[in-house]
Amino acid sequence: MGISDPNVLRVREATDIVALIGEYTTLRPVGQRQVGICPLHDDVTPSLSVNGEADHFHCFGCQSQGDAIAFVQAVRGLAFDDAIRILADRGGIAVGRHDEGDE
């Protein structure tokens, strides 16, 4: 049945995408964004751009892009609900399933 939309929104709002992606690769500031080597493919030059204000990442090498949830899905090979649970645990947020009721 999945995780409720309000819980998905809570997880999105609580996740710092720059800190999250910084756990997988070294990022350095360039203007208002961060750049680094993309951990999603065999990268040798910084092709990953992370915008903390927009909560968005984009790799100009492998064309992967999205929010923190999409990043966790890609880097760990997880389904959407599993990525939400990882981020919820990381942020100390309790999430329930539609069929279990929200916690």
Secondary structure, DSSP 8 states (H G I E B T S, - for coil): --B-HHHHHHHHHH--HHHHHHTTS-EEEETTEEEE--TTTT-SS--EEEETTTTEEEETTT--EE-HHHHHHHHHT--HHHHHHHHHHHHT----BTTT---
